[in-house]
Amino acid sequence: MAVRSAGLLIYRFVDVAVEVLLVHPGGPFWKGKDEAAWSIPKGLVEEGEDELATARRETFEELGVNVSGPFERLGEYKQPGGKLVIVWLTEAERGFEPRAGLSSTFEMEWPPHSGKTEFFPEVDRAAWFCAEEAEFKMHKGQRPILQDFLKKKGKRNAQTS
């Protein structure tokens, strides 16, 4: 069975344009990488865990805030490495801004083979991007998520406030 991950594509409308919230992974491997390095907040689904609960938990771990929804399932996306990412959409509440420095951390040996371990944030930055910039910033395997989102919600409709 493929490894499953779940995440939230958080969006907002600024005037009539749409923006999406992306996170940049922490740690030494991603330092200095920008193009195709950003992601939606997401993480591995634990044994027996509800996928939406995973998406909400991971968003809290990476951004330090609870996102209350409502949530709309967008779909499942197979990544180049075989992982399956299940994605929900949610519109950010007015005034919602990502907060830096609130991410959970992970421990790894650094530098490699040094015998020393260091802690790094799971996420070192979070930011809003317009659709065109988001496509440039996102991991290539996640770009279909953005494309499907734009087909579904890309234009502000008359019912959206």
MORAMO-V130129 format. One record per residue. N is the residue number from 1. RES is the residue in one small letter. PHI is phi in whole degrees, 0 to 359 (none if undefined). OMEGA is omega as a letter, one per 30 degrees, with the letter a starting at -180 (999 if undefined). BURIAL is 1 if it has 24 or more other C-alpha atoms within 12 Angstrom, else 0. Layout:
N:RES:PHI:OMEGA:BURIAL / N:RES:PHI:OMEGA:BURIAL
//
This chain:
1:m:none:a:0 / 2:a:292:l:0 / 3:v:295:a:0 / 4:r:248:l:1 / 5:s:230:l:1 / 6:a:223:a:1 / 7:g:206:l:1 / 8:l:245:l:1 / 9:l:262:a:1 / 10:i:266:a:1 / 11:y:226:l:1 / 12:r:209:l:1 / 13:f:255:l:1 / 14:v:241:a:0 / 15:d:58:l:0 / 16:v:253:l:0 / 17:a:273:l:0 / 18:v:256:l:1 / 19:e:233:l:1 / 20:v:239:l:1 / 21:l:266:l:1 / 22:l:237:l:1 / 23:v:241:l:1 / 24:h:253:a:1 / 25:p:293:l:1 / 26:g:276:l:1 / 27:g:99:a:1 / 28:p:292:a:0 / 29:f:297:a:0 / 30:w:269:a:0 / 31:k:300:l:0 / 32:g:83:l:0 / 33:k:263:a:0 / 34:d:230:l:1 / 35:e:296:l:0 / 36:a:60:a:1 / 37:a:248:a:1 / 38:w:273:a:1 / 39:s:212:l:1 / 40:i:285:l:1 / 41:p:296:a:1 / 42:k:200:l:1 / 43:g:190:a:1 / 44:l:291:l:1 / 45:v:280:l:1 / 46:e:280:a:0 / 47:e:310:l:0 / 48:g:77:a:0 / 49:e:275:l:0 / 50:d:295:a:0 / 51:e:296:l:1 / 52:l:293:l:1 / 53:a:299:l:1 / 54:t:298:a:1 / 55:a:301:l:1 / 56:r:292:l:1 / 57:r:299:a:1 / 58:e:296:l:1 / 59:t:297:l:1 / 60:f:296:a:1 / 61:e:296:a:1 / 62:e:271:a:1 / 63:l:246:a:1 / 64:g:75:l:1 / 65:v:224:l:1 / 66:n:275:l:0 / 67:v:253:a:1 / 68:s:264:l:0 / 69:g:92:g:0 / 70:p:292:a:0 / 71:f:241:l:0 / 72:e:231:a:0 / 73:r:293:l:1 / 74:l:267:a:1 / 75:g:157:l:1 / 76:e:243:a:1 / 77:y:227:l:1 / 78:k:279:a:0 / 79:q:271:a:0 / 80:p:307:l:0 / 81:g:278:l:0 / 82:g:104:l:0 / 83:k:296:l:0 / 84:l:257:l:1 / 85:v:250:l:1 / 86:i:261:a:1 / 87:v:237:l:1 / 88:w:244:l:1 / 89:l:258:l:1 / 90:t:207:l:1 / 91:e:275:a:1 / 92:a:294:l:1 / 93:e:293:l:0 / 94:r:306:l:0 / 95:g:87:a:0 / 96:f:293:l:0 / 97:e:228:l:0 / 98:p:295:a:1 / 99:r:246:a:0 / 100:a:286:l:0 / 101:g:81:a:0 / 102:l:253:a:0 / 103:s:292:l:1 / 104:s:296:a:1 / 105:t:242:l:0 / 106:f:227:a:0 / 107:e:248:l:0 / 108:m:208:l:0 / 109:e:289:l:0 / 110:w:207:f:0 / 111:p:296:a:0 / 112:p:305:l:0 / 113:h:63:a:0 / 114:s:269:a:0 / 115:g:82:l:0 / 116:k:260:l:0 / 117:t:246:l:0 / 118:e:227:l:0 / 119:f:258:l:0 / 120:f:227:l:1 / 121:p:289:l:1 / 122:e:301:a:1 / 123:v:230:l:1 / 124:d:258:l:1 / 125:r:207:l:1 / 126:a:219:a:1 / 127:a:203:l:1 / 128:w:272:l:1 / 129:f:225:l:1 / 130:c:294:a:1 / 131:a:302:a:1 / 132:e:296:l:0 / 133:e:289:l:0 / 134:a:300:a:1 / 135:e:298:l:1 / 136:f:290:a:0 / 137:k:281:a:1 / 138:m:290:l:1 / 139:h:308:a:1 / 140:k:302:a:0 / 141:g:292:l:1 / 142:q:264:a:1 / 143:r:299:l:1 / 144:p:299:l:1 / 145:i:299:l:1 / 146:l:298:a:1 / 147:q:299:l:1 / 148:d:294:l:0 / 149:f:301:a:1 / 150:l:296:l:1 / 151:k:296:a:0 / 152:k:275:a:0 / 153:k:231:a:1 / 154:g:300:l:1 / 155:k:249:l:0 / 156:r:291:a:0 / 157:n:264:a:0 / 158:a:294:a:0 / 159:q:280:a:0 / 160:t:280:l:0 / 161:s:258:999:0
//
